[in-house]
Structures are given as structure tokens and as C-alpha cells.
Amino acid sequence: MDIISVIGILLGIAAIVLGQILEGGHLGSLLQVTAFMIVIGGTLGAVMLQHSLRVFLDGLAMLKWVFKPPRIAPQDVLSTLLDWSHLARRGGLLALEPLIEQQQDLFYRRGLQMMVDGAEPEVLRETLEMELQGYESHHQDAAKVWQAAGGYSPTIGIIGAVMGLIHVMENLSDPSKLGAGIAVAFVATIYGVGGANLFFLPVSSKLRYHVGRLVRQKEMYIEGIVSIANGENPRMIEAKLQGYLS
């Protein structure tokens, strides 16, 4: 559990609620179903229109990374690569073949399979780098689903505000209906701007941060496996890969 993400969300919400109470307002005045429907529904529709179905669904699925980040352990990857290096140095690359099925990550499995099959180091590097580029591009696009939501929601909030004011103008002769219209107008703006700056944009940044770390770890793997294919000394490989740990 990423405790700082939980604290950040709770702190942001608590600051707004506490500010409302300190100003003498009622908490219920911030809860407007109509405003929520306009902002969230409108934002969701705009985001869906912008992205393909796969990217949109993957972006939603990645939300769990904010609270439970993907496992990123470059030190473990380094240790594994060094073990492979020692094993290959003693028994040749074919000695690594039994380890292929043990790799649960398809990227790592494919790299090890190609190396055991005797792929040239440069071909191995080019193939894995091309696959990594596609992986990074797709996951960055998925993370930008939340960035897009952060861009649209303030504007949708303004649309909700204008709709509320239109409702007010239509009922100037009936003072009993003015309060509801004005409330929707201002609360819609709060939902739009608050949702963007307290949730959507921070979520997008956190997801892109995790994607960057995953890509960095895979880059280390590529460098290590190509070095093994080149028959480099395990100590030289370790020295080369230490820079990725920083």
C-alpha cells in the first residue's frame, strides 16, 4: 500500500471540508448530485471520445498502481542477471534454457529465450528495445487518460456553472428556486477544478512515474542480457549495471 497516496487524497478532501466548516457553511451544501453528474459524466464522455477502448480500459485498470504500486526491484533483477552470467560462463548459454519457463514476465522470458536460441547481441538489443518502446508508449498513453480527465473536468465544471445560472435566470420570478440553481452553479465549478487538481492530474503524474521506473528496470535487463550474450565478465556486468540502481 502506497500510504502517501492515501494520505494525500484524504488531506486534500479534509482541507476543503474543514475550510467549509470554518467558514460557517454546511457540509451538505457541497453535496450536489446534479453537479456531480454533470462534471463526472461530461468528463468521462470527453475522455472516452479522445481514447481508444483499449487505452481507456487500461488507464482505468492502472488506477490501482496509485495505491498498490507495481513491484519494481532493480536489485533483484541485477542479482538474477549476475546469476545467469555466472551460469552461462560455466556451462554456456544453453545452461540457461531450464530457466526460461520460470520467467513470469513475458518480456524477460522472450529476452532469455532469444539469447539461448543464439540471437546476435545487436539483434537481441534491437528486438527488446523495440518491444520496450511499444510497452512504454502504450502505458504512457494509458496514464494520460487521467491527465485528459484533469484537462476536461474544469471546463465541464464551468459548463455546469453556466447551466445552473441559466436555471436561475429562468426562475427569477420564483425566489424559492433560485438557491438550488446557484448552488449547482458554484458546486459544479468546485467539482471540476477540485477533481482535476486533487485527483485526476496527481493520479496521472503518479502513474507516469511508475511507468518510468518499470521502463528503467527493463532497460537494465536489456543491457544485462546483451552483456551476457557478448560473454562479458560478470564483474564488468555488475559494474555496468550498478548505475541503474541509483
N, C-alpha and C positions, 0 to 999 in steps of 0.2 A: 504494500500500500504506500503510495506517494503521499505522505502526511502533509507536505507543504501545499499540495494542490487542494486538499480538503480544507486546510486552514484558510487558504486564500479565498476560496469561494464563500466559506462561512463568514469570514471577516468582511468581505465586500457587502454581503447581504445584511449583516448585522449593523454595519456603518449606516446604511440607508434607513433601516428600520429604526435604529436608535435616534438618528437625526430627525426623523419624522416625529417620534415621540417627544423629543426635547423641544421641538417647535410647537408642541401642543396639538399636533394633528392626531388623527385616529388611524390605527393600522389598517382598518377596513377600507379606508379611502384609497389605499394603494392596490387593493384587490378588485380589479375591474375585468370581468370575463370578456366583455366586448372588446376592450382594448387589447387584451391578451390574444384573442382570436385574430384580430386584425394584424397585429405585429408578427406573431409566430406563424400564422397561416400564410400571410403575404411573403414573409422572408423564406419560408420553406418552399413555396411555389417558385420564387425567383431563383433560388439555389438549384432546384431540380431542373429548371429550364436551362440553366447555364452548363450543367454537367451531364455526362453520360450516366446511364443507370449503374454501371459497374463502379465507376469512380464515386458516385454519390453513396452507394451502399457501403463501399469500403471506407469512405470517410466517416460514416456513422459507426461502423464497426471499430474504427480506430479510437473512438472516444474513450474506450476502456483503458487505453495507454496513459491517459491523464492521471488516473487513479491507481492503475497497476501497470507500470512500465514494462515493456518487453525486456526479457533477460539479455543483458549486454555484459559480457565478461571477457574482455580482451586478454586478461591474464590467463584465463583457461584456454583460450584459443592459441595463445603463444605456447603454453605448455604442451598442448596437443601437437602443434606443428613441430616442436622440438623432439617430441617422442617419435613422430613419423620420420623426422630427419635421421635420428639415430638408427631407427629400424631399417630405413632404406639404405643407409651407409653400410650396415652389416649384411643385409640379405638382398639388396636390390629393390627396385620399385615394386616388383611383383610380391614382395613380402607384405605390402600394404593392402593387397587385394581383399583379405578377410575383413578389413576394417570398413569397407565401402558400405555394407548393409547396416552398419552401426550408426551411420550418419543420418540423423532425422531431418536435418535441414537439406533440402534438395540442392541448394547452391553448393554447399560443402560436399555433398555426395557426388555431384556432377564433376566438380573440380578434381576430386580424388580419383574418380573413375577415368577421366581423361588422362591424368598423369600415369596411372597404372597401365592404361592402354598404349602408352608410349607417345602421346602427343608432344610435338615440339614445344619447348618452353614459350616461344613467342606466340604460337598458335593458342596455347593454353591461356596465356595472358589476355590476348585479344578477345577470345571467346568469353572468358569470365568477365572482363571489363565491359563488354557489350551487354551481357546479361545484367550486370550490376547497374549499368546506366538505365536500362529499362525498369529495373526494380526501383531505383531512386526516383525516376521521373513519375512513375505511377503513384508511389506513396506520397510524394510531394504534392501531386495533384489532388490526392485524396485528403491530405491535410488542409489544402486550400479551400475545401468545401466549407470549413468553419470560418476561414478568412472571408470568403464570399458572403457568408451569413452576417459577419460583422460589418461588411460594407453596405449591405442592403437594409438591415434592420433599423438604423436611424432614419433612413428615408421613408421606410414603411411606417415608422412611428410618426413622422410628420404627416403622412397621408391620413393616419388615424386621427391626428390632431385636427386636421382640416375637416375631416368628416364630422368630428364632434362639434366643431364650430358651425358647420352647415346646419347641423341638427339644432343648435342653439338659435341660429338666425331664423329658422323655420318656425320656432316656437316662442318668439318674443312676446306674443300675446298671452302666453301661458307660463307665468313665472315658475310654476311647480315643476316644469320640465327642463328649466334652464340649468339647474345644478347637475343633473345627470350628464347632459351634453358637455358641459365644461369639464367635468371630471374625466370623462372619456378622452377628451382632447389632451389634457395635460398628462394623464396617466399613460396614454399611448406613447407619448414622447419619452417618458421615463422608461417604459419597457424597451423601446427601440434603442435609445442611447445606452441605457444601463446594460441591456443584453449584449450589445456589441462590445462594450469596454470592460465589462465584468466577467463575461463568459466566452463569447464567440472568438474574439481576437486572441485572448490569452490561450484558449484551447488550441487554436491553430498554431501559435508560436511553440507551445509545448510539444505538439505532435511533430512539427518540423525539426525540433531539437532532437527528439528521439530517432527520427528517420536519419538525421545526420550522423548520430552515434552508431546506428546499425550499419550505415554505409561505410563509415570509417573502419569498423571492425572487419567488414568483408574485404575492404581494401588491404588490410593487414594480412588476411587469409590469402588473398591473391599473391601478394608479394612473397609470403612464406612458401606457398606451394610451388611457385615458379622457381624459387631458390632451391627447393628440394629437387625439382626436376633438373636443374642445372648441376646438381651434385655438389653444392656448396657445403663448406664445413659447418656443422651445427652451431659452433661458437660464433661464426660470422653471421649466420642467420639470426641468432639471438640478438647480437649487437645491432643488426639492421632493423629488427622489429621492435626493439625497445622504444624507439621514438614514437610508435603508435600508442604506447601506454600513457603518454602524457596528455 
